[in-house]
Amino acid sequence: MSPGNTRRLLFATALLAAPVPFFLGEPELAPVLRLAFLSTLVARVFVAEGGSTTGTLLGIGLVQLFVWTGLLFLATGLVARVLDRLSTDRARVATIAALVVGLLGASLGDLYDTPLSSTRARSSLLHLFE
């Protein structure tokens, strides 16, 4: 597997499942895709109703979204570069598979702290967008 493909796979997995801390009216620990989802909801409210508080929350959400996306992109690039130095292709693929399966497997438990959720304070990947 090439370093570029490794980076893309790890980056997509990280965006989907890696818990990151963020603040959008309440502190949460959830994946970047949840931050994008909540920021989109705030943006729709801002477009419909306006308001300085909603605009501030939208700005906070967008800044955090760009920062976390950039940091995850850099981190997965670094991991891909390190994995590329492994001696055999088989070891590289096994390590990548273990990372992806491990993160996705962990995300199926109540890994995320989601006080902005309408149904639960702790969520799994399957319940993040309720």
C-alpha positions in Angstrom: 0.0 0.0 0.0 1.4 3.4 -1.0 2.0 6.1 1.6 -0.7 8.2 -0.2 -3.3 5.5 0.1 -2.3 4.8 3.7 -2.7 8.5 4.5 -6.1 8.7 2.8 -7.4 5.6 4.6 -6.1 6.7 8.0 -7.4 10.3 7.5 -10.9 9.1 6.5 -11.0 6.8 9.5 -9.7 9.6 11.9 -12.4 12.0 10.6 -15.1 9.4 11.1 -14.0 7.9 14.4 -11.1 9.6 16.3 -12.4 11.5 19.3 -11.3 15.1 19.5 -12.3 17.7 22.1 -14.2 20.7 20.9 -16.6 23.4 22.2 -19.8 24.5 20.5 -21.8 25.8 23.4 -20.9 22.7 25.4 -17.6 20.8 25.5 -17.8 17.6 23.6 -15.4 14.7 22.8 -16.5 13.4 19.4 -15.2 12.9 15.9 -14.6 15.8 13.5 -17.6 14.7 11.4 -19.8 15.4 14.4 -18.3 18.9 14.7 -18.9 19.4 11.0 -22.5 18.2 11.5 -23.2 20.5 14.4 -21.5 23.5 12.7 -23.7 22.9 9.7 -26.8 23.0 11.9 -25.6 26.3 13.5 -24.9 27.7 10.1 -28.4 26.9 8.9 -29.8 28.6 12.1 -27.6 31.6 11.4 -28.7 31.9 7.8 -32.4 31.6 8.8 -32.4 33.8 11.9 -29.1 35.7 12.2 -27.9 36.9 15.5 -24.5 37.7 17.0 -24.4 34.8 19.4 -25.2 32.3 16.6 -22.6 33.9 14.4 -20.0 33.6 17.1 -20.8 29.9 17.7 -20.6 29.4 13.9 -17.2 31.1 13.8 -16.0 29.0 16.8 -17.2 25.8 15.1 -15.6 26.6 11.8 -12.2 27.5 13.3 -12.2 24.3 15.3 -13.3 22.3 12.3 -10.4 23.6 10.2 -7.9 23.2 13.0 -8.8 19.6 13.8 -9.0 18.6 10.1 -5.5 20.1 9.6 -4.1 18.4 12.7 -5.5 15.0 11.7 -4.2 15.4 8.2 -0.7 16.1 9.5 -0.9 13.3 12.0 -2.1 10.7 9.5 0.7 11.9 7.1 3.3 11.4 9.8 1.9 7.9 10.6 1.8 7.0 6.9 5.4 8.1 6.5 6.5 6.0 9.6 4.6 3.0 8.3 6.2 3.3 4.9 9.5 2.7 6.6 8.4 -0.7 7.8 10.5 -3.4 6.1 7.8 -5.5 4.5 4.6 -4.7 2.7 2.8 -7.4 4.7 3.8 -5.8 8.1 2.7 -2.4 6.8 -0.7 -3.7 5.7 -1.2 -5.6 8.9 -0.4 -2.5 11.0 -2.7 -0.3 9.0 -5.5 -2.8 9.2 -5.0 -3.1 13.0 -5.1 0.7 13.4 -8.3 1.1 11.3 -10.1 -1.9 12.8 -9.0 -0.9 16.3 -10.3 2.7 16.0 -13.5 1.6 14.4 -14.0 -1.2 17.0 -13.4 1.2 19.9 -15.8 3.7 18.4 -18.7 1.1 18.6 -18.6 1.5 22.4 -19.8 4.6 24.2 -16.5 6.3 23.6 -17.8 9.8 22.9 -19.0 12.5 25.3 -21.9 14.2 23.6 -23.9 16.5 25.8 -25.4 18.3 22.8 -27.1 15.1 21.7 -30.9 15.0 22.0 -30.9 11.4 23.2 -27.8 10.5 25.2 -24.8 12.1 27.0 -22.4 9.3 25.9 -22.6 7.9 22.4 -21.1 5.3 20.1 -20.3 5.9 16.4 -23.7 4.4 15.6 -25.5 7.1 17.7 -23.6 10.2 17.0 -26.1 11.8 14.6 -29.3 11.2 16.5 
